[in-house]
Amino acid sequence: MDVVDYIVEGAAGISPLEGEMAGRPEGVGPAASASFELHGVGASRAATPSVAFGDISPSRGEIASAFVVTAETSADVAAREALLDRAMGPKRRKKSSEKLRRGRRPSEGLAFIARDASGAVTGTVRLWDVVLGEGGPTALLLGPLAVDPTLKNAGIGSALMRHAVAEAARLGHAVILLVGDAPYYGRFGFSAAKTGALAMPGPYERHRLLALELVDSALDGAQGTLKAAGRKLKAPAALTFAA
């Protein structure tokens, strides 16, 4: 997809098609759900710079793998890119959603990573500003979303999704779009019910274009091809001078 760039179960599990969220990659740990209830849309509207999660083992009743979801920093970029390469492979930059991300910065305050107890980056998700059609309303495009392939059952992907949705709502955004499997992403409130008149700027599977309205009726009448609307990356000083 390009709109969610997969929650990955491993390189072999990545769909060669447009969807960036292939299959049903991860289990949703009960601790992740509990943390979302505390820090999610229905909780305090105050910012939550980091949220601790863990996958509770039903047999042992203990935290099997602890991690923290927090805002991405410039120091995380190299580790994030390496993780995306491992999880999604070399073709990830050819997805149609890259046309909406290339040369842009993520939406303000909506780039997150998951970090394990040692500080290593174990997951990533970013959301991008887009416009729905020519002169249409603004929305967010979610992706890429990826998790270290060796941690497919730790609940990291689900925690990243829940935190991203909660923060987008807290910041006042009205709509989030992504491309993925409806049976899986339906648990987060996404569906294709109102995306029939929308399109991605490139090849994709139409039935996998999903949306979540954070504001009721925000997609009513929306139509057309998604267009990039995010903040542009600054050109390197040397290139700016040469131009």
Buried (B, 14 or more C-beta within 10 A) or exposed (E): BBBBBBBBBBEEBBBEBBBBBBBBBBBBBBBBBEBBEEBBBEEEEEEBEEBBBBBBBEEEEEBBBEBBBBBBEEEBEEBBEEBBBBBBEEEBEEBBBBBBBEEBBBBEBBBBBBBBEEEEBBBBBBBBBBBBBEEBBBBBBBBBBBBBBEBBBBBBBBBBBBBBBBBBBBBEBBBBBBBBBBEBBBEBBBEBEBBEEBBBBBEBBEEBBBBBBBEEEBBEEBBBBBBBBBEEEEEEEEEEEEE
